[in-house]
Amino acid sequence: MFKIILVVTLLQRCARKCYAKTTKPETVFPSIMDARSSPGGLLLAIRDGFTLSLQKASVFSNQVRVSTVSNDSEITLDIRGEDLESKLYQDKEKHAALIVTGENGVQVYGIIGRKVIKPLFSIERKFNGRLAHELTQIPEDHFAGFDDDAVFLNTKPEHLSPTNITKHFEARQEKTDVLQITPEVHIMLDSVFTSGFNNKSEMLDYLSIIIATANLKFRTIAQYLDLQLVVTAVTSYTNNTETFVESPPEHPKAMVASSLHNLLDFTRKNKNYFQDDDLIVLITGRDIAMYNETTRELHSQDIAGHAYLGGACGSRNVGMVEDPPRSFKGTLTFVHEVGHMLGSVHDGGPADPVIRDHPGALSCPERDEYIMSFISTSRNRHRFSKCSSLQILVFATNEEGCCLIKKAQRHTEPVDISRVQKWIDPQMFCKLRHPNIEKVTYVKEIKRNLWHKPDFQYPPGIKKCQLLCETVIDSKVRYYGYDAPDGTPCNEKNMSMVCVNKVCTEPPTNMTTFKESRVKRIHRKPR
C-alpha cells in the first residue's frame, strides 16, 4: 500500500507578552565539593544552597564517525565515544547536562534545567581562585499556533483499532521488564552552525550536551520504556557542499522550510553514507523560514523544526532543527522533532492513519503543556505525556520501528579491549582499513589547501597519534583519520617515541599480558 507521509512542523511564537519572562544573568563561582561521591561522580556546588550530584553521561556509540565534507575533499575520523564523553556529566533529578573540566580552575559549561552556565573569563577570580561563571536563561520561544499547510493525511484509517490499542497498552503495563529503545542518530551540521565554534572539539562538546539533555527528557516517558539516543555519526558541510540548503534570495542566513524535502533527496542520493542510520537530524544555524515569492517577504519567526512523522527506521528518517550555535535554543525543538520521528503526534491530536494501531493523543489535552504540545510554558515542557509514551511504544513494536529495538547497542565500555602489542606499518594499516579501494595512501599530515578557509581545522596527523589515509574516489580526494595503534612511531626526530593511548611518548617498560600457559580450554557437558 502506498504510504502517504505526514510532515509535522514545530512552530514557535515569541511575541506573546503573556509568556515573556526576562531574568537577569547571575554570576556564580562553581566548585567541586567531592570528586568521590560515587564511582565516576562529582558533587558540584554551583552556589550556596544549590548543589548538583553529577554522574558520567553517555551519548555516543563506541566508535563515532566524524566527517567534514568540503568542495574537493572529505575528511573522516573514527573517534572513540568514550574520548568524546570524558568530561560529560549529568544530574538526572535536576535536568543538568554539563561539560566539567579542571583546566585552570573548575570550568562548567552546559545546561541546568532552563538555564545555561558558562565560564566568564573577563571577571576576576574569587579569593580562593574560583572562576566566575554566568548563569542565564535559555532563550525560549514558546510554541503557539500551528500551520497545517504541510500536512497530508491518508483519508482511509484502515489500520486503526482502539480495542487492540488498549490491550497492547495494558499488556505492557503488566510486564515487569522494560522495553529498551535505542535510536542510532546521524547528526548533520550546516556551515552556519559550524562557523560558530572555534574548533571541532568545542563543537562536539556542545553537541554532547544537547544529546545528553535530550536523553534526560526521554527518561520522562512511561516507566516501561527505556529510551536513549546514541550518536553514531557527525557530518559537517561547507557552504559549497550543503546542496540540501535552499536559501531565499538575498537571505543566505535563512533556509526555507521546504528544505526538508531537499534533505530527504540528498540522503537518498547518498544512501551508502546514510543507510545504517535510524534517524538523521540536520542542525542548522540558519533561520528556518517561509518565503513568499510574490511579495518577497520572509516569515521567519514561526518555524523551529521540521520532521516526518514516524520516519525513524524508514526511507523518510530525516528531520531538521534550528539552533543558533552556542545558544542551546534548539534543545527542546530537537527533542520535539525526534518525538515526531518516533511516531508521536502533538498532544491533543488525532491518531495517524498510516502508522499501524496508532493511538493518537486526544486524551492528552494541549493545555497540559508537555513536550509534544503546541504551547509549552509550564514545568511539564520538560516531560513527555502518557500519550507520547504510548505512541512511541506502539511505533517501536510495529514493523515500521523495529530497528529501534534490534540495534540496542549502547556505549558502556569499549568494544575492543585488546591492545596492539607490536609496531605496525601505517601504509599497511590504511590498506587493511580500505580493502576495496585500489589507491589508498598513508599521509603524515594533510597539505594546506587554498580552497580551504583560513580558519579550517586540519587534522593533527601522526604527531598527535592520528593515522591519516588518503583515497581518491570519483576524482575527489578523501581523508580518513584513525587512532594510531599503540607502538606506532610518531616523531621523526626521535624514532624511539611511539603512540601509547593516543599520546606520543617514550615506550612503557611495564606492559604485561597473559601467558600462553595460562590459557585453558573448558569443555562443558551439554545440559
N, C-alpha and C positions, 0 to 999 in steps of 0.2 A: 504494500500500500504506500502511495506517495505521502510522505510526511511533511506537512507544512510547518515551518518553524515560526515560533513566536519570538519576536525581538523585544526585549524589555529595556526600557530606558529609565535610568535613575535621574530624576530631576531635582534640582535644588533651587531654593529661593532664599536669598539672604537679606532682602529688602524689608521683610516684615518686622516692624519695630517691636511687636509684642514678644519676639523671640530674642531680640538683641540683648546681649549681656557683655559688658566690657569690664574686664578685670585687669588691673594694673599688674605688670610684671613684678615678681617677687625675687629678691636676691637671697640665696641660701648658700650655706657652706657645708656640703655633704662630707661625711667622714665614715670610715669603716669601723664599726664598733667591735665586730668579731668576725674574723675570717674562717672560723672553725665551728660556726653554729651548727653545721651539719656537713656531711661529705659533699664537697663541691659548692657549699653555700656561703653566703655573705650576709651579715647583719649590717645594713646601711642606714645611717641616720641622715635624713635629708635636712631636718631642722628639729628644734626642740619639740617633742611630742609627736613627731611623725617619723616612723622607722619602717623600713622595708626588710622583709625576710626573703632574701633572694636565693633562688636555686638556678642551676645551669639550665639553659633552654636549648632546644634543638629544632632547627627549621630546614636544614639542608640534608640531602641524601649523602651517602658515604663518599661518593665521588660526584662533583659538580662540574658541568661543562660551562665554562665562562668564555664567551666569544665576542670579538669586536669585528664587525663587517664594514670595511671601507670600500671605496670605489675600485681599488685594484688589488686588494688583498683581504684575507680573513685570518685573524689570529685566534686560535682556540687553545685554552688552557684547561687541563684537568686538575682540579684543586680538591683536596680532601675536605669533606664537610666539617670535620672537627676543627680544622685550622680556621675556617671562616667563623666558627662559633665559639672560639676560645674565650672571648670576652663578653659573650651574650648571656644575660640573666633575666629571670622573670619572677614576679610575685603574683601568683595566681589570684589571691584574695583581693589585692588592691589594683589589679589590672595594670601591672607595670611591666614593661619590656625595655631593657636597658643594656647599653654597652658600658662596662665599668673597667677602667684601667688604673694602674698605679703609677703611670708615667708622669714624672714631675708633679707628684701630688695626686690625690684621688680626682679622677675626671669621670663624670657621669653624663651620658648622652642618651636620650630616648624619650619614651612615653610613660607617664604615670597618670592613669585614669584619663582625664580630658586635658591634661597639661603636658607640655614639652619641657624637658630640662636639658640645658646645655651649658658648657663652661663659658665664663666671662673672663677672658684673659686681660681685659683692659682695666679691671678693678684690682686694687691692691689686696694681697692676701691678708688673712687674719693673723693675729699674733702667733697662733700655733701653726702657721704655714698652710692652712686650708685654702683651697682655691674657690673663688666665688663662682656661683652658677646662677643662671636666670631660669626662673620657673614661670612659664607663660601659658595662657590658654591656647589650645589648638584652634585655629580659625575654622569655625564650623558653619557651614551653610546648611540650614535646617531644611529637610526635604518637605516640600509643599507643592501640591499640584501634580498633574500627570497628563502628558500629551499622548494620545493614542495614535498619532499619525504613522507610527512604525509597527503597529500591531496587526497581525494577520491570523485570524482564528479559523480552525477547522470547524465547520458547522455541523459535523456528524460525530457526536460524542459516543462512538460505539464502544469505547473501552471502559466507560465509567461504570462502576459497580459499588455503590455505597455500602452495601451489606458486606462484601468481601473486604472493603477497607477497614471496617470496624473489627472484623475477625482478625485481620492481619495485625492491626494495632494491638489488640488485646493479647494475641499470641506472643508478640514480642515482649509485652509488659510482664507476662507470666514467666518468661525465661530469666534465668539468673545470669546468663552470660551476656557480655557486652559486644555488640557488633562493631568491629573496628573498621573504619573507613579512612583510607589514606590516599587522597588525590595527589598525584605527582604533577607538579606545576612547572611550566616553562615560562620564565619572565622575559618579555621583550621590552627594550627601552629605546625611546627615540632620542634624537640628538639634542633636543632642547632639555630633556630631563638630565642626560648625562653631562651636559655642559655646566650644570650647577654644582659639580663636585670637583675637588682638586685632583683626585686620583681614583683609581678603580677600587682600592681597598676601602677608602672612605665611602664610596657608593655602595659597596657590598655590605658594609656595616649598617648603613641606613636601611637597605632592603631587608636585612635580617631582623631589624626592629619591627618593620611593618608586618612581616610574616609572623613573627612571634606574637605581636599584638593580635593579628587575625586569629591565630590559634587559640588565644585566650578567649576570644569571642565565641569560637566554635565549641569551647568547653561548656558553654551555657546551654547547649541543646540537651534534649532529654537524657536521663541517666543511662539508658540502654544503648546509647550511641557514643562511640569514642572516635571523634573526627580530628585528624591532624593533617594539615597541608605540609608537603615536603617538596622543596625546590630542587629540581634535578638539573636545570639549565638556566643560564642568564645570558641573553644575547643583546648587545647594544649595536645600534646602527648609526652611521653618519648621515649627514644631510643628503648625500648623493645616493645612498643605498636604501633609504626608507621609502621605497616606492609605494607603500601602502598608505602613506600620509597624503591626504588631499586638503590643501590649504586654500581658503578663499582668496581671490585676487587682492593683492596689497595687504594681506594679513598672514605673514609667514609664521607668526606665533599662535595661530589658531588652526583648528582642524575640524572639518565638517563631520557631523555625526555619522554620515553615510560611509565614513572611512572604515567602519566595522566590516562592510562588505568587501572592501579592498583588502582588509587584513585577512579575511577568510580566503579570498582568491590567492593571496600571497603565500599563505601556509599550505594551500593545496598544490600550488606550483612547485613548492619546495618541500614536498611531503616527506622526502627522505630525511630531512632535517627535523621534522616535527612529528613523525609518525608514532613515536613512542610516548607522546605526551598525553596525559589525561586532560589537562587544562592548559590553555595558552592565554596569558594575560599581558596585554600591552599597557605599560605605564608610560604616560605621556606628560611632558612638561608643558604641552600646548593647551590652549583653551578650547575644549570641545564645544562646538557651536553649530547653530543652524544659520545658513546663509540664504538670503533671498536674492536670486539673480536679477529679478525685475527691479527692485528698489535698491539693490546692492547694500542692504543693511545686514549687519551681523548681530545675531541674537545669541549671546554667549553666556548669560547668567543662569540659565536654567538646566544645563546638562552637565553631569559629572561623570557619567559612565554609560556604557552600552554592553549588553551581553545577550547571547542566545539562551533562552530558557531550556534547561535540560540538555545543554550542549556537551557536557562532560562525556568523555569516552567516545564520542562520535565524530562525524566529519565537520561539525559546526561547533567545535570546542574552543571558540575564541571569545574574548571579551576585551574591553579597554577601559582604562581608568585614568582620570585626570588627577595629577598630583604635582603641584609646583615643587621643584626639588628643595629638600631640607625642611619643608613645611609640615609634613605628616598630615596634611589636609585631606589627602585621598585615602587614609587608612580605613575609615568606615565605609567609604564607597567601594573599596577593594573587597571588603567582607560582603557587602550587599550584592555586588555583581557576581562574586563566586557563589553566593547563595542561589542566585538565579540559575547559574550554570549547573548547580547540583539539583535543580528541579523545583525550587521554591518560588512561588509567585508572591506578589505583595500581600501582606496581611489584609484581610477583608476581600480578597479577590476570589473569583470562581475557579473551579478545577480546570486544569488544562486538558483538552480533549485528545491530545496527542500522546502524552505520557500515560502508559497503561496504569489503570487503577489510581490515577492521581486524585487526591482528596480535596485539593483546593484549600482555601484559608478563610472561608466565610464565617467560621466560628471564632475567629480571632480578629476582633474589630480593629480598624486602623487607629482608633483613638487610644489604644493601649501603647502605641508608640514604641514597638520593638524594632529591631534592626531592619526587618523587611517591611516596615511601614513607610508611607509617603512622608508623614510628618513625624519627626523623632526629636523631641526636646527634653524628654524626661530621663530618669535613671535607666529605664528599660532600653534606651538606644544602644546599650552595650550587650544586649541579650537577644537570643532568638526566642520566638514564641513556640508554643507546643505545636502549632500548625506547621511552622517551618521544619521542626524536628521530624514530624510525621512525613512531610513531603520528601525530605531528604532520605528518610528511611525507605520509603516506597521506591524512590528512584534508584537507590543503591542496590536494592534487592530485585529490581527488574533487570531484564536483559540489557536495557539501554545503559545502565550504570554499573554493570558487573565488574568493570575494570577497577573500580574504586576499592573493591574487596580483594580481587585476585592479586593485586600488586601492593599488598600491605607490607612494604619494606621501609621501615623507619630507621632513622640514623640513631643508633645507640652506641655502637662501637665500630671501629674499622673492620671492614670485611676481611681484608688480607692482613693477617697478623705475622706472616713470615717476613723476614728481612733479607735483603740481598747480601750475601756473605763474601762476594768477590768483586773484583774490578770488572767493569763492563765496557764494551766498545759502543760509544754513543751512536755511531753510524749504524751498527747492527741493531741497536735499540730502536732507532727510527724505522728500520725496515721491518722489524718484528711487529711494531705498533701499526704499520700500514702495509700489510702484506699484499693488498690488492692494487696498490699504486706503484706503477713502474718506476717513476722517478721520485725518490724521496731522499733528502739530503739533510744531514745534521749540520746546524749552524750554531756558532757560539753566541751570536747576537744578531739582531735584525738591523740591516743597514738603514741609516736615516734616509727618508724618502721625502722629496719635495712636495709630493701630493698630500702628505700628512700635515695637519695643523701644527703650529709651533709648540702648542702645549700637549701634543699627542703623547700618551703614556706608552713608551716602548717596554716590552717585557725585559726583565733584567738579564736573562740568559744564564749561562753556566756559572758566572761569578756569584750568583745567588742560588746556585744549585737548581737551576731550571734548564732542562733539556729542550731545545727548540728543533723541531723537524719542519723543513721547508718542502712543500709539494707544489706542483703546477697542475691544476685541473681546469680544463676548458680555458686555457690561456690566462688563468687567474692564479696568482701566487697566494698560497695559503700557508699559514704557520700554525703549528700545534705545539703547545707547551706542556711539559710533564715534570713532575717532581723527579729530580735525578736520584737514581738508586744509591743507597749507601755504598761508598767506595769509589764513586766516580771522581776522577781528577777535576779540580775546579779552579786551579790557579796556575797560569802558565809560568809565572816567575818562581813558583815554589811547588814543584811537582809532588812533594810529599803531602800537600794539602788535598783532602778528599771531602766529599759530601757525607755528613752524618746527620740524620734527622733534618735535612734541608739546610744545614749550616756548613759553610766551607771552613774546615778546621783540620787540626792535626788528627791522624787516625787514632782512635782509642786503643788502649793496651789491655783493657779488661773485658773485651767482648767474649761472651760464652754462648754455648749452645748445648744440646743434648748429645750424649754419646750413643753411638750406634748400638753398643751392647745393652743399652737400657731400653731399646725398643722391643716390645713383646707383642706377639700375636695372640689374641684371646679368642678361642673358639667356644661359642655358646651353643648349648643344646637347644634345638627348637622346642618351643613351648606348645 
